[in-house]
Amino acid sequence: MAARNGFLALLLLPLLSSPLLSRAQEPSSFPVNVWPKPTSMSWAAPLMAMPVSSSFRIVGPSGNNPYLVLATQRYTALLFTERYRPIVRPAVNVTAAGDSIQSLALVVSDLSAPLQDGVDESYVLEILPTGAATVTAATAWGAMHGLETFSQLSWRSASGKLLVAAGVRVEDRPLYQHRGLMLDTGRTFFPVLDILRTIDAMAANKMNVFHWHITDSQSFPIQLPSEPRLAEMGAYGEDMTYTVEDVTRIVEFAMSRGVRVVPEIDGPGHTASWAGAYPEAVSCAGKFWLPDANDWGSRLAAEPGSGQLNPLKSKTYEVVANVINDITSLFPDGFYHAGADEVTPGCWQTDPSIQADIENGGTLSQLLERYVRAVHPHVVSKNRTVVFWEDVLLDAAVNVSASLIPPATTILQTWNNGSNNTKLIVQAGYRAIVSSASFYYLDCGHGDFVGNNSVYDDQRSDYDTQGGSWCGPFKTWQRVYDYDITYGLTAEEAKLVIGGEVALWTEQADATVLDARLWPRASAMAEALWSGNRDASGGKRYAEATDRLNDWRHRMVGRGVRAEPIQPLWCRTRPGMCNLVR
C-alpha cells in the first residue's frame, strides 16, 4: 500500500534526539487535541501556548500549486475568524507579552504530485517554543493536512486572545490510503452547497474520497451533454439537477481540500430513472416492486422503484457508452464506480425478450456478464480503474466470472456479511474498499420507509429488535470507531484492503438532517482509518476517544457543521463520570 509504505520508518526518523522531543510528553490526550489523532504528537513540558500575531501569515513553498495556494488563504482566514473555545479550559502556560507566532512556513518536496489513489499524504508539523512554525510534507496534499492540524491546535482564551500550542511536534501519515464517504443523491437531491459543506467537513477530518452515488432508480439528477434526456426525464425536477458547471465547482472545491471525487453511475440494476428517456432499454419499469408481500422472492427490485437495464438491447450499450464518456470527461479521478449491485432476477424475468433468451438456454448471470463485458473494458479504455459493488462477484443468484473483471483493473466494494465478504474479495485477489452495513451504513436504525407496513402493528415491546430496519440497529459512533476493517485477514490479505467508506443512503435523509446523519459518526471512521483505533499497547482506545470526539464535535459545530451530540455537556466537564466502567 502506497499510503503505508515507510510507516515504521516515519516513526523511527532520527529525530528522537532533538531537544524538543527529549523533554516532551506524549500522553493519550492533551488539553487541546487534533482529530483524527495523529500518528505521533508530542508537546513539551511544561505545556505552553503562544499568541498569534495579528500580522500572521502562511508562507507557501517556492513554486506554484493553485490548490495549495487556495488552502493557505482558507486556513489563514479560518485562524482569525474561528472563535473556538475548548469546553474545558486548557491548563497551559501562555508566553510573556511580546512573544507571538508570526508565520507558518510550508516546505513541500513535490508540488506537482497529482491527487490520486495512494498519493503520499504524510507531513511533519513543528511549532517551536521560539514561535517558529513549519509544515514539511512530500506533497501539497500532505501539507493541507498539516494546515488542518495547525488550525486545530489553535483556540481562543477567555479574553478572546488567539493562541496556538507551542513546543509541539506532530509526525503524521494515514494507515489507509482510501478514507471515504458515500452520499446518495439519486434517492434524495442535495443542493450543491450541502455537498460542498460535506466535503469541507471531510477535509477537516482528513478524509480524502467523496464517493458520489449520483443516480439511482428514483432519479437521474446529473445533466450529461451526450444524453440530456436522462436528466430531463429522470430528475425530480428542473431545479433538482446538477449541471456541468455544478460538477466542475464540486470537483475543484474538493481538489482544493485534498478530496477526490469518485463518481458512481449504477447499473444495470437501480436504473428505473432511465426509463423516462429510454423505455426500450429498461426492463420492468413502472411495475409494482413486490408483487407478493408474503414472498420476498417475487420482488422486482430491492426496494420501490423497479427497473433494470436490459443487456439484450443495443440501445442499452449506446446510452451507457455515452454516459461513461461524459462522466469520465467531467470527473478526472482515476476511479469510476460502475455499481452492479442488487441485480434482481424477478425484474429481468418479466421481460419478454429475456424470457425468450432463457427459454433458449440463456441464464441471468450470462446477461450480467454480457453487460459487464461491454462496460468494464470501456471504462478501462478511459484510463480508469473500475469499482464495482461486491455483488458482481459474490451474489448468489446473478454474478459474473472473475475472468471478466481482472484484479489489476478492478476494485470491489463490500457491504454485506461483514468481514466474511471482505475475506472472500481479497482471497480472490481483489483490492477491497470496506463499507460493511453492520458498521458503516449511517442510514441504518431509522426503521423502514415503505408504507402500508404491518410490521409496526405489534403491541409487544420491540426492545432488542431491528425496529423494522433491515440493517438495524443504529450505528453509534463507538460501533463505527471500533470496527477493524481487516478483521480475520492474514497479513498478506490485509494488504489488499485499501480503506473504507461510511455510506449514507438517503431514503430517509435530506438536507435538513444531512449533517447530523453524517457527523460525528463519520469522524469516528476517519480516525480509525487514519491512525487506528488502538493505543500503543494494542488495546482499543474508545474510552479516551470520547472526550476528544466531544471536543471535536463542539469545534465542528462552531465551523457550521450541524453534527449531532454524543453526550450531554455535563459529561465532558466531568471526565470519566459518564463511562460505563470506571
C-alpha positions as CSV (number, residue, x, y, z in Angstrom):
1,M,0.0,0.0,0.0
2,A,1.5,3.3,-1.0
3,A,-0.1,5.1,2.0
4,R,1.5,2.7,4.4
5,N,5.0,2.4,2.8
6,G,7.6,3.7,5.2
7,F,5.1,3.9,8.1
8,L,7.6,2.4,10.6
9,A,10.3,4.4,9.0
10,L,8.4,7.6,9.8
11,L,8.2,6.6,13.4
12,L,11.9,5.8,13.6
13,L,13.1,9.0,12.0
14,P,16.3,10.1,13.7
15,L,14.5,12.9,15.4
16,L,14.2,11.5,18.9
17,S,17.4,13.2,20.0
18,S,16.1,16.7,19.3
19,P,15.9,18.9,22.4
20,L,12.2,19.3,21.8
21,L,11.4,15.6,21.9
22,S,13.8,14.8,24.7
23,R,11.7,16.7,27.1
24,A,8.3,16.2,25.5
25,Q,5.3,14.1,26.7
26,E,3.0,12.0,24.6
27,P,0.0,11.1,26.8
28,S,-3.2,9.7,25.5
29,S,-4.6,13.2,25.1
30,F,-3.7,16.8,25.6
31,P,-5.5,19.9,26.8
32,V,-6.1,20.7,23.1
33,N,-6.3,17.7,20.7
34,V,-6.2,17.0,17.0
35,W,-8.9,14.9,15.3
36,P,-8.1,12.4,13.8
37,K,-5.4,11.6,16.4
38,P,-2.0,12.0,14.8
39,T,0.4,9.1,14.3
40,S,2.7,10.8,16.8
41,M,2.3,14.0,18.7
42,S,4.5,15.4,21.4
43,W,4.0,18.6,23.5
44,A,7.0,19.8,25.5
45,A,6.5,20.2,29.3
46,P,5.6,22.5,30.8
47,L,2.7,22.8,28.3
48,M,2.9,26.2,26.6
49,A,0.9,28.3,24.1
50,M,1.8,31.4,22.3
51,P,-0.4,34.3,20.9
52,V,-0.7,34.6,17.2
53,S,0.4,37.8,15.7
54,S,-2.3,39.9,14.0
55,S,0.0,40.0,11.0
56,F,0.4,36.2,11.0
57,R,0.7,34.7,7.5
58,I,1.3,31.3,5.9
59,V,4.4,31.3,3.8
60,G,4.0,28.9,0.9
61,P,6.8,27.0,-0.8
62,S,8.6,28.3,-3.8
63,G,6.8,27.1,-6.9
64,N,3.1,27.0,-7.6
65,N,0.3,24.7,-6.8
66,P,-3.0,26.5,-7.2
67,Y,-4.9,24.2,-4.8
68,L,-2.3,24.7,-2.1
69,V,-2.5,28.5,-2.6
70,L,-6.2,28.3,-2.0
71,A,-5.7,26.2,1.1
72,T,-3.2,28.7,2.6
73,Q,-5.7,31.5,2.0
74,R,-8.5,29.5,3.5
75,Y,-6.6,28.5,6.7
76,T,-5.3,32.0,7.2
77,A,-8.8,33.3,7.2
78,L,-10.1,30.4,9.4
79,L,-7.4,31.0,12.0
80,F,-8.7,34.5,12.6
81,T,-12.4,34.0,12.1
82,E,-12.9,30.9,14.2
83,R,-13.9,31.6,17.7
84,Y,-13.3,28.2,19.2
85,R,-13.1,27.9,23.0
86,P,-12.5,24.5,24.4
87,I,-15.2,23.1,26.6
88,V,-12.6,22.5,29.3
89,R,-10.2,25.4,29.5
90,P,-6.7,24.2,28.6
91,A,-4.2,24.2,31.5
92,V,-1.3,25.6,29.7
93,N,1.2,28.5,30.3
94,V,0.9,31.4,27.9
95,T,4.2,33.0,26.9
96,A,5.1,36.5,28.1
97,A,3.7,39.5,26.3
98,G,5.7,40.4,23.2
99,D,6.3,36.8,22.1
100,S,4.0,35.6,19.3
101,I,3.8,33.3,16.3
102,Q,4.4,35.4,13.2
103,S,4.2,32.9,10.4
104,L,3.9,29.2,9.4
105,A,6.3,28.0,6.7
106,L,5.4,25.3,4.2
107,V,8.1,23.1,2.8
108,V,6.9,20.7,0.1
109,S,9.1,18.3,-1.8
110,D,6.8,17.6,-4.8
111,L,4.2,20.3,-5.6
112,S,3.2,18.6,-8.8
113,A,2.2,15.2,-7.3
114,P,-1.4,14.6,-8.5
115,L,-4.2,13.9,-6.2
116,Q,-4.8,10.2,-6.8
117,D,-5.1,6.8,-5.0
118,G,-2.0,6.2,-2.9
119,V,-0.5,9.7,-3.0
120,D,1.8,10.5,-0.1
121,E,-0.2,12.4,2.5
122,S,2.4,12.5,5.2
123,Y,3.5,15.7,6.9
124,V,5.5,16.9,9.9
125,L,4.4,19.9,11.9
126,E,6.7,21.6,14.3
127,I,5.8,24.7,16.4
128,L,9.0,25.6,18.4
129,P,8.9,27.4,21.7
130,T,10.6,30.3,19.9
131,G,7.5,30.7,17.7
132,A,9.0,29.3,14.6
133,A,6.4,27.0,12.9
134,T,6.9,24.7,9.9
135,V,4.9,22.1,8.0
136,T,7.1,19.8,6.0
137,A,5.4,17.5,3.5
138,A,6.1,15.3,0.5
139,T,3.1,16.7,-1.5
140,A,0.7,19.6,-1.4
141,W,-2.0,17.1,-0.1
142,G,0.1,16.3,2.9
143,A,0.7,20.0,3.5
144,M,-3.0,20.6,3.6
145,H,-3.3,18.0,6.4
146,G,-0.6,19.9,8.2
147,L,-2.5,23.1,7.9
148,E,-5.6,21.5,9.3
149,T,-3.7,20.2,12.3
150,F,-2.2,23.6,12.9
151,S,-5.7,25.1,12.9
152,Q,-6.9,22.5,15.4
153,L,-4.0,23.4,17.8
154,S,-5.4,27.0,18.0
155,W,-8.0,28.3,20.3
156,R,-9.3,31.5,21.9
157,S,-8.6,32.3,25.5
158,A,-11.3,33.5,27.9
159,S,-10.3,37.1,26.9
160,G,-10.6,36.3,23.2
161,K,-6.9,36.1,22.5
162,L,-5.9,33.8,19.7
163,L,-3.4,31.1,21.0
164,V,-1.6,28.2,19.4
165,A,0.1,25.4,21.2
166,A,3.9,25.8,21.2
167,G,6.6,23.2,21.8
168,V,4.7,20.8,19.6
169,R,5.8,18.2,17.1
170,V,3.4,16.1,15.0
171,E,4.6,13.4,12.7
172,D,1.7,12.1,10.8
173,R,0.5,9.8,7.9
174,P,-2.6,7.7,7.3
175,L,-2.8,4.0,7.9
176,Y,-5.1,3.6,4.9
177,Q,-5.0,5.5,1.6
178,H,-8.8,5.4,1.0
179,R,-10.9,7.1,3.6
180,G,-14.2,7.9,2.1
181,L,-17.8,9.0,2.5
182,M,-20.5,7.9,0.1
183,L,-23.5,10.2,-0.4
184,D,-26.6,9.0,-2.4
185,T,-28.1,11.9,-4.5
186,G,-30.3,9.5,-6.6
187,R,-32.9,9.0,-3.9
188,T,-32.7,12.5,-2.5
189,F,-31.4,15.6,-4.2
190,F,-29.0,17.6,-2.2
191,P,-28.2,21.2,-3.2
192,V,-24.6,21.9,-4.2
193,L,-23.9,24.0,-1.0
194,D,-24.8,21.0,1.1
195,I,-22.4,18.8,-0.9
196,L,-19.7,21.4,-0.5
197,R,-20.2,21.7,3.2
198,T,-19.9,17.9,3.5
199,I,-16.7,17.9,1.5
200,D,-15.3,20.7,3.7
201,A,-16.1,18.7,6.8
202,M,-14.4,15.6,5.2
203,A,-11.2,17.6,4.7
204,A,-11.2,18.8,8.3
205,N,-11.4,15.1,9.3
206,K,-8.6,14.2,6.9
207,M,-11.0,12.1,4.7
208,N,-9.9,12.0,1.1
209,V,-12.6,10.4,-1.1
210,F,-16.1,11.7,-1.8
211,H,-17.9,8.8,-3.4
212,W,-20.8,10.4,-5.2
213,H,-23.6,7.9,-5.8
214,I,-25.2,10.2,-8.3
215,T,-28.1,8.3,-9.8
216,D,-30.4,5.5,-8.8
217,S,-33.9,4.2,-9.7
218,Q,-35.6,7.1,-8.1
219,S,-33.9,9.9,-10.1
220,F,-31.2,10.8,-12.6
221,P,-30.1,14.2,-11.4
222,I,-27.0,14.9,-13.5
223,Q,-27.1,16.7,-16.8
224,L,-24.9,15.0,-19.4
225,P,-24.0,16.7,-22.7
226,S,-24.4,13.5,-24.7
227,E,-27.5,12.3,-23.0
228,P,-29.6,15.3,-21.9
229,R,-32.9,13.4,-21.9
230,L,-31.8,11.2,-19.0
231,A,-31.9,14.2,-16.6
232,E,-34.8,15.9,-18.5
233,M,-37.0,12.8,-18.0
234,G,-35.3,11.2,-14.9
235,A,-34.7,14.1,-12.5
236,Y,-37.2,15.0,-9.8
237,G,-37.5,18.5,-11.4
238,E,-35.6,21.1,-13.4
239,D,-34.4,22.6,-10.2
240,M,-33.1,19.3,-8.9
241,T,-30.3,18.6,-11.3
242,Y,-26.5,19.1,-11.3
243,T,-25.2,21.0,-14.3
244,V,-21.8,20.6,-15.9
245,E,-20.8,23.8,-14.0
246,D,-22.1,22.4,-10.7
247,V,-19.9,19.3,-11.2
248,T,-16.8,21.4,-12.0
249,R,-17.4,23.5,-9.0
250,I,-17.7,20.5,-6.7
251,V,-14.6,18.8,-8.2
252,E,-12.5,21.9,-7.9
253,F,-13.7,22.7,-4.4
254,A,-12.8,19.1,-3.4
255,M,-9.4,19.3,-5.0
256,S,-8.6,22.5,-3.1
257,R,-9.2,20.4,0.1
258,G,-7.3,17.3,-0.9
259,V,-10.5,15.3,-1.5
260,R,-11.0,13.1,-4.6
261,V,-14.5,12.9,-6.1
262,V,-15.3,9.4,-7.3
263,P,-18.5,9.2,-9.4
264,E,-20.9,6.3,-9.4
265,I,-23.4,5.6,-12.1
266,D,-25.1,2.4,-11.0
267,G,-26.1,-0.3,-13.5
268,P,-27.6,-2.5,-14.7
269,G,-29.7,-2.5,-11.6
270,H,-31.1,0.6,-9.9
271,T,-31.9,2.2,-13.3
272,A,-35.6,2.8,-13.3
273,S,-34.9,6.5,-13.7
274,W,-33.5,5.8,-17.2
275,A,-36.9,4.6,-18.4
276,G,-38.4,8.0,-19.0
277,A,-35.8,8.7,-21.7
278,Y,-35.3,5.2,-23.0
279,P,-38.2,2.9,-22.1
280,E,-37.0,0.3,-24.7
281,A,-33.7,-0.2,-22.7
282,V,-35.2,-0.8,-19.2
283,S,-36.9,-4.0,-18.1
284,C,-39.9,-4.0,-15.6
285,A,-40.0,-0.2,-15.3
286,G,-43.1,1.1,-13.6
287,K,-44.2,-2.2,-12.2
288,F,-45.0,-2.6,-8.5
289,W,-41.8,-3.6,-6.8
290,L,-43.2,-6.5,-4.6
291,P,-46.0,-8.4,-6.3
292,D,-46.5,-10.8,-3.4
293,A,-45.8,-9.2,0.0
294,N,-45.6,-12.7,1.5
295,D,-42.9,-13.8,-0.9
296,W,-39.7,-11.8,-1.0
297,G,-38.5,-13.9,-3.9
298,S,-41.3,-12.3,-6.1
299,R,-39.6,-8.8,-5.8
300,L,-38.8,-6.9,-8.9
301,A,-36.4,-4.6,-7.1
302,A,-34.7,-4.4,-3.7
303,E,-37.0,-1.5,-2.8
304,P,-39.7,0.6,-4.5
305,G,-38.5,1.8,-7.9
306,S,-38.4,-1.2,-10.3
307,G,-36.3,-1.1,-13.4
308,Q,-33.1,-2.6,-14.8
309,L,-31.2,-2.1,-18.0
310,N,-31.8,-4.8,-20.5
311,P,-28.5,-6.3,-21.6
312,L,-30.1,-7.7,-24.8
313,K,-31.0,-4.3,-26.2
314,S,-28.5,-2.4,-28.3
315,K,-29.8,0.9,-27.1
316,T,-28.6,0.0,-23.6
317,Y,-25.0,0.0,-24.8
318,E,-25.3,3.1,-26.9
319,V,-26.6,5.1,-23.9
320,V,-24.2,3.5,-21.4
321,A,-21.2,4.3,-23.6
322,N,-22.3,7.9,-23.8
323,V,-22.7,8.1,-20.1
324,I,-19.3,6.7,-19.4
325,N,-17.7,9.1,-21.9
326,D,-19.4,12.1,-20.3
327,I,-18.7,11.1,-16.7
328,T,-15.1,10.4,-17.3
329,S,-14.8,13.8,-19.0
330,L,-16.4,15.6,-16.1
331,F,-14.6,13.7,-13.3
332,P,-10.8,13.5,-13.5
333,D,-10.3,10.9,-10.8
334,G,-8.8,7.6,-11.7
335,F,-11.7,5.6,-10.2
336,Y,-15.0,5.0,-11.9
337,H,-17.7,3.3,-9.9
338,A,-20.0,1.2,-12.1
339,G,-22.3,-0.2,-9.4
340,A,-23.5,-3.6,-10.4
341,D,-25.2,-4.3,-7.1
342,E,-28.6,-5.9,-6.4
343,V,-29.4,-7.1,-9.9
344,T,-32.9,-8.6,-9.1
345,P,-33.8,-11.8,-11.0
346,G,-37.6,-11.1,-10.9
347,C,-37.2,-7.9,-12.9
348,W,-35.4,-9.4,-15.9
349,Q,-37.7,-12.5,-15.7
350,T,-40.7,-10.3,-16.5
351,D,-39.2,-9.0,-19.7
352,P,-40.4,-10.9,-22.9
353,S,-37.1,-10.6,-24.7
354,I,-35.2,-12.0,-21.7
355,Q,-37.8,-14.8,-21.2
356,A,-37.1,-15.9,-24.8
357,D,-33.4,-15.8,-24.1
358,I,-33.8,-18.0,-21.0
359,E,-36.0,-20.4,-23.0
360,N,-33.2,-20.7,-25.5
361,G,-30.8,-21.8,-22.7
362,G,-29.5,-18.4,-21.5
363,T,-29.1,-17.5,-17.9
364,L,-29.3,-14.3,-15.8
365,S,-25.7,-14.5,-14.9
366,Q,-24.8,-14.6,-18.6
367,L,-26.9,-11.5,-19.1
368,L,-24.9,-9.7,-16.4
369,E,-21.7,-11.0,-18.0
370,R,-22.8,-9.6,-21.3
371,Y,-23.3,-6.2,-19.7
372,V,-20.0,-6.2,-17.8
373,R,-18.1,-7.4,-20.8
374,A,-19.1,-4.2,-22.5
375,V,-18.8,-1.8,-19.6
376,H,-15.6,-2.9,-17.9
377,P,-13.3,-2.5,-20.9
378,H,-14.9,0.7,-22.0
379,V,-14.2,2.3,-18.6
380,V,-10.6,0.9,-18.6
381,S,-10.1,2.4,-22.0
382,K,-10.6,5.8,-20.3
383,N,-7.6,5.1,-18.1
384,R,-9.8,4.4,-15.1
385,T,-9.9,1.6,-12.5
386,V,-13.4,0.1,-12.3
387,V,-15.0,-0.1,-8.9
388,F,-18.0,-2.5,-8.5
389,W,-20.0,-3.4,-5.5
390,E,-19.2,-6.9,-4.3
391,D,-22.5,-8.3,-5.7
392,V,-20.9,-8.6,-9.2
393,L,-18.8,-11.4,-8.0
394,L,-20.5,-12.7,-4.8
395,D,-24.2,-12.5,-5.4
396,A,-25.7,-16.0,-5.1
397,A,-28.2,-15.6,-8.0
398,V,-26.6,-13.3,-10.6
399,N,-22.9,-12.9,-10.8
400,V,-20.0,-12.9,-13.3
401,S,-16.9,-14.9,-13.8
402,A,-13.8,-13.4,-12.3
403,S,-12.1,-13.5,-15.6
404,L,-14.3,-10.6,-16.8
405,I,-13.1,-8.3,-14.0
406,P,-9.3,-8.6,-13.7
407,P,-8.0,-7.6,-10.3
408,A,-5.4,-5.3,-12.0
409,T,-8.2,-3.0,-13.2
410,T,-11.0,-3.8,-10.7
411,I,-11.7,-2.9,-7.1
412,L,-14.6,-4.4,-5.2
413,Q,-16.5,-2.6,-2.5
414,T,-18.0,-4.8,0.2
415,W,-21.2,-4.0,2.1
416,N,-22.7,-7.4,3.1
417,N,-21.8,-10.0,5.6
418,G,-19.1,-8.1,7.5
419,S,-15.6,-9.3,7.4
420,N,-16.6,-12.6,5.7
421,N,-17.2,-10.9,2.4
422,T,-14.1,-8.8,2.7
423,K,-12.1,-12.0,3.1
424,L,-13.7,-13.6,0.0
425,I,-12.8,-10.5,-2.0
426,V,-9.2,-10.3,-1.1
427,Q,-8.8,-14.1,-1.3
428,A,-9.9,-13.7,-4.9
429,G,-7.0,-11.3,-5.4
430,Y,-9.0,-8.0,-5.5
431,R,-8.3,-4.8,-3.7
432,A,-11.2,-4.0,-1.3
433,I,-13.0,-0.9,-0.1
434,V,-14.9,-1.8,3.1
435,S,-18.4,-0.4,3.7
436,S,-19.9,-3.1,5.9
437,A,-23.5,-2.3,6.5
438,S,-23.2,-3.7,10.0
439,F,-20.7,-0.9,10.9
440,Y,-20.5,1.8,8.3
441,Y,-24.1,2.3,7.0
442,L,-25.2,5.6,8.6
443,D,-28.8,5.4,7.5
444,C,-29.5,2.2,9.5
445,G,-31.7,2.1,12.5
446,H,-34.4,4.5,11.4
447,G,-37.0,1.9,10.5
448,D,-38.1,1.1,7.0
449,F,-39.5,3.7,4.7
450,V,-42.2,1.6,2.9
451,G,-45.8,2.4,3.7
452,N,-48.7,0.1,4.5
453,N,-46.3,-2.0,6.6
454,S,-47.9,-4.2,9.3
455,V,-44.6,-5.0,10.9
456,Y,-45.1,-2.0,13.2
457,D,-48.6,-3.0,14.3
458,D,-47.4,-5.1,17.1
459,Q,-48.2,-4.2,20.7
460,R,-45.3,-6.1,22.2
461,S,-42.0,-4.4,23.1
462,D,-39.6,-4.0,20.2
463,Y,-36.6,-4.0,22.6
464,D,-33.6,-5.7,21.2
465,T,-35.0,-5.9,17.7
466,Q,-34.0,-4.2,14.4
467,G,-37.1,-1.9,14.7
468,G,-38.1,-2.6,11.1
469,S,-34.7,-1.5,9.7
470,W,-33.1,-4.3,7.6
471,C,-29.7,-3.1,8.8
472,G,-30.6,-2.0,12.3
473,P,-29.8,-1.1,14.9
474,F,-28.5,2.4,14.6
475,K,-24.7,2.5,14.2
476,T,-23.4,4.6,17.1
477,W,-20.0,6.4,16.8
478,Q,-18.5,3.7,19.0
479,R,-19.7,1.0,16.7
480,V,-18.1,2.8,13.8
481,Y,-14.9,3.5,15.7
482,D,-14.3,0.0,16.9
483,Y,-14.6,-1.7,13.5
484,D,-11.4,-3.3,12.3
485,I,-11.7,-3.4,8.6
486,T,-9.0,-6.2,8.2
487,Y,-10.5,-8.4,11.0
488,G,-9.9,-12.1,10.2
489,L,-7.5,-11.5,7.4
490,T,-3.9,-12.6,7.2
491,A,-1.2,-10.0,6.9
492,E,-0.9,-10.6,3.2
493,E,-4.7,-10.4,2.7
494,A,-4.9,-7.2,4.7
495,K,-2.5,-5.5,2.2
496,L,-5.3,-5.6,-0.4
497,V,-7.7,-3.6,1.8
498,I,-7.1,0.0,0.6
499,G,-9.5,1.5,3.1
500,G,-13.2,2.1,3.8
501,E,-16.2,4.3,3.3
502,V,-19.1,5.3,5.5
503,A,-22.3,5.3,3.4
504,L,-25.4,7.4,3.7
505,W,-28.3,6.0,1.6
506,T,-31.0,8.7,1.6
507,E,-34.4,7.1,1.6
508,Q,-35.0,9.0,4.9
509,A,-32.5,11.8,4.7
510,D,-32.4,15.1,3.1
511,A,-30.5,18.4,3.6
512,T,-32.3,19.1,6.8
513,V,-30.7,16.2,8.6
514,L,-27.6,15.6,6.5
515,D,-25.0,16.9,8.9
516,A,-26.4,15.0,11.9
517,R,-26.7,11.8,10.0
518,L,-23.0,12.0,9.0
519,W,-21.2,13.8,11.8
520,P,-19.5,13.0,14.1
521,R,-20.0,9.3,13.2
522,A,-18.0,9.7,10.0
523,S,-15.3,11.3,12.2
524,A,-15.1,8.0,14.1
525,M,-14.2,6.2,10.9
526,A,-11.9,8.9,9.9
527,E,-9.7,8.4,12.9
528,A,-9.8,4.6,12.8
529,L,-8.6,4.7,9.2
530,W,-6.0,7.5,9.8
531,S,-4.2,6.4,12.9
532,G,-6.2,3.4,14.1
533,N,-8.5,2.7,17.0
534,R,-5.9,1.2,19.3
535,D,-3.4,2.7,21.8
536,A,0.3,1.9,22.0
537,S,-0.4,-1.2,24.0
538,G,-2.7,-2.6,21.3
539,G,-5.9,-2.0,23.3
540,K,-9.0,-0.2,21.8
541,R,-8.9,3.5,22.7
542,Y,-12.6,4.3,22.6
543,A,-12.6,5.4,26.2
544,E,-10.1,8.2,25.8
545,A,-11.5,9.0,22.3
546,T,-14.9,10.0,23.9
547,D,-13.7,13.3,25.4
548,R,-11.7,14.1,22.3
549,L,-14.7,13.5,20.0
550,N,-16.9,15.6,22.2
551,D,-14.4,18.4,21.8
552,W,-14.1,17.9,18.0
553,R,-17.8,17.8,17.6
554,H,-18.0,21.1,19.5
555,R,-15.5,22.6,17.1
556,M,-17.2,21.3,14.0
557,V,-20.5,22.9,15.1
558,G,-18.6,26.2,15.5
559,R,-17.4,25.8,11.9
560,G,-21.0,25.4,10.7
561,V,-21.4,21.7,10.6
562,R,-24.6,20.6,12.5
563,A,-23.1,17.5,14.0
564,E,-25.2,15.6,16.5
565,P,-24.1,15.4,20.1
566,I,-22.7,12.2,21.6
567,Q,-23.1,13.0,25.3
568,P,-24.6,15.7,27.5
569,L,-22.2,18.6,28.1
570,W,-22.2,17.5,31.8
571,C,-20.1,14.5,30.8
572,R,-17.3,16.5,29.1
573,T,-16.9,18.8,32.1
574,R,-16.6,15.8,34.4
575,P,-14.1,13.5,32.7
576,G,-14.8,9.8,33.2
577,M,-18.1,10.2,35.1
578,C,-20.2,9.1,32.2
579,N,-18.2,5.9,31.5
580,L,-19.8,2.5,31.9
581,V,-16.7,1.3,33.6
582,R,-14.7,3.5,36.0
